[in-house]
Amino acid sequence: MLHAFLTYINEQKLFEVTDKVLLTVSGGKDSVVMFELFCRSKLNFAVAHCNFQLRGSESDQDQVFVEQLCRVNKVNFHTQTFDTKAFAKQKKISIEMAARTLRYEWFEQIREEFSYSYIATAHHLNDSIETVLLNLTKGTGIAGLRGILPKKELIIRPLLFASREAIDNFVQENKLQWREDSSNASNDYQRNLIRNEVVPLLKKINPNLDETFARNLERFQSIEADFRKNLSHFKAKVMRESNGVFYIKIANIKYWQSANYFIEELLKEFGFNYFQSKEIFASIDGISGKIFHSETHSLLKDREEFIIYPKLDAEIEKTLLEIQKEDILSGITISFEGNKLRFSLVKAEEFDGKFERNNAIGYFDFEKITFPLTMRRWKEGDSFIPFGMKGQKKISDFLIDKKISLHLKKNIFLLVSAGQIMWVVNYRTDERFRLQRSSKMILKAEII
């Protein structure tokens, strides 16, 4: 086992012998074997242990066990206790996800604080097999077929070469002490169900399942690596980025072989799922203006491109400015998002009737205005009556007619009176606030 361990570290280039590694040790069989192999190899390492308080006194005894293991072997020891259930409730996530989030955030904190080079986890071959089976059951792309990676950024898995059986034999041969996690016997967790029920059934079909999977995982990892290279080439050819907005040229992907799958992989990073990706790809020959939403981004099917842009957060949706009547009377100039808007009030009888044909200037009947005015960004569902028209028009449709991409909405501002849009700033005023022969006072608003 020791020779295979050192060979695997070297072949996978997990770390250098001079690197200081932080081992994550739960006290279970796998992590104790990893600890023992690091000790026998005389590598430079320390230990981190999480107490998730999920199994009462058992969790506390695990912590004591790992601390004693480190003391006997003169290894530096870090530990942290978490209220995992409270964190899961607060974040509205599963206990498994809560524990994972807490431990990796803390591991990284310790790694940075004490200048460890890498964080090592005790995942082994059977963990990778179970991951693939779970991914296949729930649905996955090509990345889900290659199992757990030996190295991902600063996380390393030096036991991935070893099967559960090999680890069990090493423990017995060396009479190692370890802590049993009673939750491993429960099928309440999906992974345990795969481990305890599914894998034994598959081994009835193929008793050498571990070895077979090990070979398959190597193949899948090679295939996935090649796919990533092709995906990078595809991305470079079809996608461009400008100021946080991404553009995918439809003409470039329309006849690209397997483009639908490449699109699915590209859109994952923006939060779009498999079904949305299929629908987006199917919209290539459809009409412009259709919008798709993920939790974090929106995608607009424009005439020649798919345009992906971040969703506006709650802060952006809030009112930018509130303008009182007194501000108008004083001839105020306001600043917003790098722009300046100047207001002036003129009596109709003094107005020479020469309107400047400039979208950066708006003229309004002062008596039709209700204060305070608000200046804000537009959002989905906003509508107004464009100057010279009779019916309501959605601003989204107005922007399309103007050939203005909808992703630019964070740069489109509205001047609003009592919920009614007076002006799509820089584009069009609203018919309801137009000047009449009977108008007595004229409000002029001008971008300067």
C-alpha positions in Angstrom: 0.0 0.0 0.0 2.8 2.5 0.9 4.6 1.9 -2.5 1.3 2.3 -4.4 0.5 5.4 -2.4 3.8 7.2 -3.2 3.6 6.0 -6.8 0.1 7.5 -7.2 1.2 10.8 -5.7 4.1 11.0 -8.2 2.1 9.9 -11.2 -0.7 12.3 -10.6 1.7 15.1 -9.5 -0.4 15.8 -6.4 2.3 17.7 -4.5 6.0 18.0 -3.9 7.6 16.3 -0.9 8.6 19.8 0.4 4.9 20.9 0.4 3.0 21.2 3.7 -0.3 19.4 3.4 -3.4 19.7 5.6 -5.1 16.3 6.0 -8.8 16.3 6.7 -9.2 13.5 9.3 -12.6 12.5 10.6 -11.4 9.5 12.6 -13.0 7.0 10.2 -11.1 4.1 8.6 -10.3 5.9 5.3 -8.8 9.1 6.9 -6.9 7.1 9.5 -5.2 5.1 6.7 -4.4 8.3 4.9 -2.9 9.7 8.2 -0.8 6.5 8.7 0.5 6.6 5.1 1.6 10.2 5.5 3.3 9.3 8.8 5.2 6.4 7.3 6.2 8.5 4.3 7.6 11.1 6.6 5.7 13.8 4.7 5.2 17.4 6.0 1.6 17.6 7.2 -1.0 18.7 9.8 -4.5 17.6 10.6 -7.9 19.3 10.5 -11.0 17.8 12.2 -14.6 19.0 12.0 -17.1 18.3 14.8 -20.5 18.7 13.1 -22.5 17.8 16.3 -24.7 15.4 14.4 -24.2 12.2 16.4 -24.2 13.5 20.0 -21.4 12.1 22.1 -20.1 10.1 19.2 -19.1 13.3 17.5 -17.2 14.5 20.6 -15.5 11.1 21.0 -14.4 11.3 17.3 -12.7 14.6 18.0 -10.9 13.3 21.1 -9.7 10.2 19.1 -8.2 12.3 16.3 -6.6 14.7 18.8 -5.0 11.9 20.6 -3.8 10.3 17.3 -2.1 13.6 16.5 -0.6 14.0 20.0 0.9 10.5 19.9 2.4 11.1 16.5 3.4 14.7 17.2 1.3 16.2 14.4 -0.2 19.7 14.6 -4.0 19.5 15.1 -6.8 21.9 14.2 -10.4 21.4 15.1 -13.7 23.3 14.9 -17.2 22.6 16.2 -20.2 23.6 14.0 -23.9 23.9 14.6 -24.6 22.1 11.4 -28.4 21.7 11.8 -28.9 25.4 12.5 -26.7 26.3 9.5 -28.7 24.0 7.3 -32.0 25.5 8.5 -30.7 29.0 8.0 -29.5 28.4 4.5 -32.4 26.1 3.6 -30.1 23.3 2.4 -29.7 19.7 3.3 -27.6 18.5 6.3 -25.1 17.0 3.8 -24.7 20.2 1.9 -24.4 22.2 5.1 -21.6 20.0 6.4 -19.8 20.1 3.1 -20.0 23.9 2.9 -18.9 24.4 6.5 -16.0 22.0 6.3 -14.5 23.3 3.0 -14.8 26.9 4.0 -13.1 26.2 7.2 -10.4 24.0 5.6 -9.6 26.8 3.2 -9.4 29.3 6.1 -7.0 27.1 8.0 -4.9 26.5 4.9 -4.5 30.2 4.2 -3.9 31.1 7.9 -1.1 28.5 8.3 0.3 28.5 4.8 -0.5 24.9 3.9 0.1 24.1 0.2 -2.8 21.7 -0.2 -5.9 20.2 1.5 -6.0 16.4 1.3 -9.2 14.4 1.6 -9.5 10.6 2.1 -11.7 9.8 -0.9 -10.9 6.4 -2.4 -11.8 4.4 -5.5 -15.2 3.3 -4.2 -16.2 6.8 -3.4 -15.6 7.7 -7.0 -17.6 4.7 -8.2 -20.5 5.7 -6.0 -20.3 9.3 -7.3 -20.6 8.1 -10.9 -23.5 5.8 -10.1 -25.3 8.6 -8.2 -24.7 11.1 -11.1 -26.0 8.6 -13.7 -29.1 8.0 -11.6 -29.9 11.7 -11.1 -28.7 12.8 -14.6 -25.3 14.1 -15.6 -23.1 15.5 -18.4 -19.8 14.1 -19.4 -18.1 15.6 -16.3 -20.3 13.4 -14.1 -18.9 10.3 -15.7 -15.3 10.8 -14.8 -15.8 10.5 -11.0 -13.8 12.3 -8.4 -10.6 14.0 -9.7 -7.3 13.2 -8.0 -6.5 17.0 -7.9 -8.8 20.0 -8.3 -7.1 23.3 -7.6 -5.8 23.0 -4.0 -7.8 19.9 -3.1 -6.0 16.6 -3.5 -7.2 13.0 -3.1 -4.1 10.7 -2.5 -6.2 7.6 -1.8 -8.2 7.4 -5.0 -6.0 4.6 -6.2 -7.2 2.3 -3.4 -10.4 0.3 -3.2 -12.4 -0.1 0.0 -11.2 -3.7 0.2 -7.5 -2.7 0.0 -8.1 -0.1 2.7 -9.8 -2.7 4.9 -6.8 -5.1 4.4 -4.3 -2.4 5.3 -6.2 -1.6 8.5 -6.3 -5.3 9.6 -2.7 -6.1 8.7 -1.5 -3.1 10.7 -4.0 -3.3 13.5 -5.0 0.3 13.1 -7.6 1.9 15.5 -10.3 3.9 13.9 -13.8 5.3 14.7 -17.0 3.8 13.1 -19.5 6.4 11.9 -22.9 4.9 12.8 -24.6 7.0 10.1 -22.8 4.9 7.4 -25.1 2.0 8.0 -28.2 4.1 7.4 -29.8 4.3 4.0 -31.3 7.7 4.7 -28.5 9.2 2.7 -28.5 8.7 -1.0 -24.8 7.8 -1.2 -25.2 5.2 1.6 -28.1 3.6 -0.4 -25.8 3.3 -3.4 -23.0 1.8 -1.3 -25.1 -0.6 0.8 -27.7 -1.8 -1.7 -26.7 -1.0 -5.3 -23.0 -1.8 -5.5 -23.4 -5.3 -3.9 -26.1 -6.1 -6.5 -23.8 -4.9 -9.3 -20.9 -7.1 -7.9 -23.1 -10.1 -8.4 -23.0 -9.3 -12.1 -19.3 -8.4 -12.1 -17.3 -9.5 -9.0 -14.4 -7.4 -10.3 -16.5 -4.2 -10.4 -13.9 -2.1 -8.6 -11.1 -2.9 -11.2 -13.5 -2.5 -14.1 -14.7 0.9 -12.9 -11.1 2.0 -12.3 -10.3 1.4 -16.0 -13.5 3.0 -17.1 -12.8 6.1 -15.0 -9.4 6.5 -16.6 -11.1 6.4 -20.0 -13.9 8.8 -19.0 -11.3 11.3 -17.6 -9.3 11.2 -20.8 -12.5 11.7 -22.9 -13.6 14.5 -20.6 -10.2 16.2 -20.9 -10.5 16.1 -24.7 -14.0 17.4 -24.6 -12.9 20.4 -22.5 -10.3 21.2 -25.1 -12.9 21.1 -27.9 -15.3 23.2 -25.7 -12.6 25.8 -25.2 -12.1 25.9 -29.0 -15.9 26.2 -29.5 -16.2 28.9 -26.9 -13.4 30.9 -28.5 -15.1 30.7 -31.9 -18.7 31.5 -31.0 -18.6 33.6 -27.8 -17.4 37.1 -27.0 -17.6 39.1 -23.8 -18.0 42.8 -23.2 -18.4 44.4 -19.8 -19.8 41.3 -18.2 -22.2 40.6 -21.0 -21.7 37.5 -23.2 -22.6 37.2 -26.9 -23.0 33.9 -28.8 -23.1 34.3 -32.6 -26.1 32.3 -33.8 -24.6 31.9 -37.3 -21.5 30.3 -35.9 -23.3 27.6 -34.0 -26.2 26.8 -36.3 -24.4 24.1 -38.3 -21.7 23.1 -35.8 -21.7 19.4 -35.1 -23.0 18.6 -31.6 -23.5 22.3 -31.0 -26.5 21.6 -28.8 -24.3 19.8 -26.3 -21.6 22.4 -26.5 -24.3 25.1 -25.8 -25.5 23.1 -22.8 -22.0 23.0 -21.3 -21.4 26.7 -22.0 -24.7 27.7 -20.4 -24.1 25.7 -17.2 -21.8 28.4 -15.9 -24.7 30.9 -16.2 -27.1 28.6 -14.3 -29.2 27.2 -17.2 -30.2 23.6 -16.9 -30.4 20.8 -19.5 -34.1 21.5 -20.4 -33.5 25.2 -20.7 -30.5 24.7 -22.9 -32.5 22.4 -25.2 -35.2 25.1 -25.5 -32.7 27.8 -26.1 -31.0 25.9 -28.9 -34.4 25.1 -30.5 -35.1 28.8 -30.6 -32.3 29.5 -33.1 -34.7 29.9 -36.0 -37.4 31.5 -33.9 -38.5 35.1 -33.5 -36.3 37.6 -31.7 -37.0 38.9 -28.3 -37.6 35.7 -26.4 -36.0 35.7 -22.9 -34.9 32.8 -20.8 -34.0 33.0 -17.1 -31.8 31.1 -14.7 -31.4 32.1 -11.1 -28.4 34.3 -11.9 -28.7 35.3 -15.5 -31.0 36.2 -18.4 -30.5 35.1 -22.0 -32.0 37.1 -24.8 -32.5 35.5 -28.2 -31.7 38.6 -30.4 -31.7 38.7 -34.2 -28.1 37.5 -34.7 -26.9 36.6 -31.2 -27.8 35.0 -27.9 -27.1 37.7 -25.3 -26.4 36.6 -21.7 -26.4 39.1 -18.9 -26.6 39.1 -15.1 -29.9 39.6 -13.5 -30.4 42.8 -11.8 -30.1 42.4 -8.0 -32.5 43.9 -5.5 -30.3 46.9 -5.0 -30.4 47.8 -8.7 -34.2 47.4 -8.8 -34.6 50.0 -6.0 -35.4 53.6 -6.7 -32.3 55.5 -7.5 -33.5 59.0 -6.7 -36.5 60.8 -5.4 -37.1 64.4 -6.6 -39.3 66.8 -4.7 -41.3 69.7 -6.0 -39.0 72.1 -4.2 -36.0 70.7 -6.1 -37.7 71.4 -9.4 -38.6 75.0 -8.4 -35.0 75.6 -7.4 -33.7 74.4 -10.8 -31.9 71.4 -9.5 -29.3 69.4 -11.4 -29.1 65.7 -10.3 -26.4 63.2 -10.8 -27.0 59.5 -11.4 -24.8 56.7 -12.7 -22.3 59.0 -14.3 -25.0 61.2 -15.9 -26.4 64.7 -15.0 -30.0 65.7 -15.4 -30.9 69.4 -15.2 -34.5 70.6 -14.5 -35.9 74.0 -15.4 -39.4 75.4 -15.1 -40.7 77.9 -17.7 -44.1 79.7 -18.0 -45.9 78.7 -21.2 -46.4 82.4 -22.1 -42.7 83.0 -21.9 -41.8 79.8 -23.9 -40.9 80.6 -27.5 -42.4 77.4 -28.8 -39.2 76.1 -30.2 -38.8 72.5 -29.1 -35.4 71.0 -29.5 -35.6 67.7 -31.4 -33.3 65.9 -29.0 -34.0 62.6 -27.2 -31.9 63.9 -24.3 -34.5 66.6 -23.6 -38.0 66.1 -22.3 -40.8 68.6 -22.1 -43.8 68.0 -19.7 -47.0 69.7 -18.6 -46.1 70.7 -15.0 -49.7 70.5 -13.8 -50.0 66.9 -14.8 -47.1 65.9 -12.6 -47.5 64.4 -9.1 -44.6 64.7 -6.7 -42.3 63.3 -5.7 -40.8 62.1 -8.9 -38.6 59.1 -9.0 -35.7 58.1 -11.2 -35.1 54.4 -11.5 -34.0 51.7 -13.9 -36.7 49.9 -15.9 -37.7 46.4 -15.2 -39.8 43.7 -16.8 -43.4 44.6 -17.0 -42.9 48.3 -17.3 -45.1 50.0 -19.9 -45.9 53.6 -21.1 -47.7 55.5 -23.8 -45.0 56.7 -26.2 -45.3 60.3 -27.3 -47.6 60.5 -30.4 -49.3 57.1 -29.8 -52.6 56.2 -28.1 -52.1 52.7 -26.6 -49.8 51.3 -23.9 -46.6 49.7 -25.0 -44.2 47.5 -23.0 -40.8 49.1 -22.7 -39.3 45.8 -23.6 -41.1 45.9 -27.0 -40.2 49.6 -27.4 -36.5 48.7 -27.0 -36.8 45.9 -29.5 -38.4 48.3 -32.0 -35.5 50.6 -31.4 -33.1 47.8 -31.9 -31.7 48.2 -28.5 -30.7 45.0 -26.9 -32.7 44.2 -23.8 -29.5 43.3 -21.8 -28.8 47.0 -21.7 -31.7 47.5 -19.3 -29.4 48.5 -16.5 -28.5 51.5 -18.6 -32.1 52.5 -19.3 -33.6 54.9 -16.8 -37.2 56.1 -16.2 -38.6 59.3 -14.8 -41.8 58.4 -13.0 -44.7 60.4 -11.6 -47.1 58.6 -9.2 -46.3 55.2 -10.9 -46.7 56.6 -14.4 -43.7 56.7 -16.6 -43.1 60.3 -17.8 -39.9 59.6 -19.8 -37.8 56.8 -20.9 -34.7 58.9 -20.5 -32.8 59.6 -23.7 -35.4 57.8 -25.8 -39.1 58.9 -25.6 -41.5 60.9 -23.4 -45.0 59.7 -22.5 -48.1 61.0 -24.3 -49.9 61.6 -21.0 -47.5 64.4 -20.0 -47.4 66.2 -23.3 -47.9 69.9 -23.6 -51.3 71.2 -24.5 -52.5 74.7 -25.6 -53.9 75.0 -22.1 -50.6 74.2 -20.4 -49.5 77.0 -18.1 -46.1 75.7 -16.9 -43.5 73.7 -18.8 -41.0 71.4 -17.1 -37.9 70.9 -19.1 -35.6 68.0 -18.2 -32.3 67.8 -20.0 -29.3 65.3 -19.9 -26.2 67.4 -19.8 
